[in-house]
Amino acid sequence: MAAPGVVFTIARAAEMIGETIDLIDEIAEQLEPEDGCLWIYDTDDHATLGFTERGIESLKELIADQKR
């Protein structure tokens, strides 16, 4: 499998999926790096969740399962 070429922040992922950041944060607890969920570290130990394209698809699948 090829390495991801792009990572979306949690805020962008929420916007893309049409859900709240809080819901994405809650759902992301179920994901692993293999699922496309990564931590992105910035200066001053600031970190945010990031998602590859596979991670966005994983989020969509989990949200759909949750709504059933």
C-alpha positions as a Markdown table, in Angstrom:
| # | Residue | x | y | z |
|---|---|---|---|---|
| 1 | Met | 0.0 | 0.0 | 0.0 |
| 2 | Ala | 1.3 | 3.4 | -0.9 |
| 3 | Ala | 2.0 | 6.0 | 1.8 |
| 4 | Pro | -0.6 | 8.8 | 2.1 |
| 5 | Gly | 0.1 | 12.0 | 0.2 |
| 6 | Val | -2.4 | 14.2 | 2.1 |
| 7 | Val | -3.7 | 14.5 | 5.6 |
| 8 | Phe | -6.8 | 16.5 | 6.6 |
| 9 | Thr | -7.2 | 18.1 | 10.1 |
| 10 | Ile | -10.1 | 17.1 | 12.3 |
| 11 | Ala | -11.8 | 20.5 | 11.5 |
| 12 | Arg | -11.5 | 19.9 | 7.8 |
| 13 | Ala | -12.7 | 16.3 | 8.1 |
| 14 | Ala | -15.7 | 17.4 | 10.0 |
| 15 | Glu | -16.5 | 20.0 | 7.4 |
| 16 | Met | -16.0 | 17.4 | 4.6 |
| 17 | Ile | -18.3 | 14.9 | 6.3 |
| 18 | Gly | -20.9 | 17.4 | 7.5 |
| 19 | Glu | -20.6 | 16.5 | 11.1 |
| 20 | Thr | -19.3 | 18.2 | 14.3 |
| 21 | Ile | -15.8 | 18.1 | 15.5 |
| 22 | Asp | -17.0 | 16.6 | 18.7 |
| 23 | Leu | -18.6 | 13.7 | 16.9 |
| 24 | Ile | -15.5 | 13.2 | 14.8 |
| 25 | Asp | -13.3 | 13.2 | 17.9 |
| 26 | Glu | -15.5 | 10.7 | 19.6 |
| 27 | Ile | -15.6 | 8.4 | 16.6 |
| 28 | Ala | -11.9 | 8.7 | 16.0 |
| 29 | Glu | -11.2 | 6.9 | 19.3 |
| 30 | Gln | -12.1 | 3.7 | 17.4 |
| 31 | Leu | -9.5 | 4.3 | 14.7 |
| 32 | Glu | -5.9 | 3.3 | 14.5 |
| 33 | Pro | -3.1 | 4.6 | 12.3 |
| 34 | Glu | -3.8 | 1.7 | 9.9 |
| 35 | Asp | -7.3 | 3.1 | 9.5 |
| 36 | Gly | -6.0 | 6.5 | 8.5 |
| 37 | Cys | -6.1 | 8.4 | 11.8 |
| 38 | Leu | -2.9 | 10.2 | 12.8 |
| 39 | Trp | -1.8 | 12.7 | 15.4 |
| 40 | Ile | -0.1 | 15.9 | 14.0 |
| 41 | Tyr | 2.2 | 17.7 | 16.4 |
| 42 | Asp | 2.9 | 21.4 | 16.2 |
| 43 | Thr | 5.0 | 23.7 | 18.2 |
| 44 | Asp | 4.4 | 24.1 | 22.0 |
| 45 | Asp | 3.2 | 20.5 | 22.1 |
| 46 | His | 0.0 | 21.5 | 20.3 |
| 47 | Ala | -1.5 | 18.4 | 18.6 |
| 48 | Thr | -4.5 | 17.8 | 16.4 |
| 49 | Leu | -6.0 | 14.7 | 14.9 |
| 50 | Gly | -5.5 | 14.2 | 11.2 |
| 51 | Phe | -7.0 | 11.8 | 8.7 |
| 52 | Thr | -5.8 | 10.4 | 5.4 |
| 53 | Glu | -8.3 | 9.8 | 2.6 |
| 54 | Arg | -8.7 | 6.3 | 4.0 |
| 55 | Gly | -9.3 | 7.9 | 7.4 |
| 56 | Ile | -12.2 | 10.0 | 6.0 |
| 57 | Glu | -13.7 | 6.8 | 4.5 |
| 58 | Ser | -13.3 | 5.0 | 7.9 |
| 59 | Leu | -15.1 | 7.9 | 9.7 |
| 60 | Lys | -18.0 | 7.8 | 7.2 |
| 61 | Glu | -18.4 | 4.1 | 7.7 |
| 62 | Leu | -18.3 | 4.3 | 11.5 |
| 63 | Ile | -20.8 | 7.2 | 11.5 |
| 64 | Ala | -23.1 | 5.3 | 9.2 |
| 65 | Asp | -22.9 | 2.3 | 11.5 |
| 66 | Gln | -23.6 | 4.5 | 14.5 |
| 67 | Lys | -26.7 | 6.0 | 12.9 |
| 68 | Arg | -28.2 | 2.6 | 12.2 |
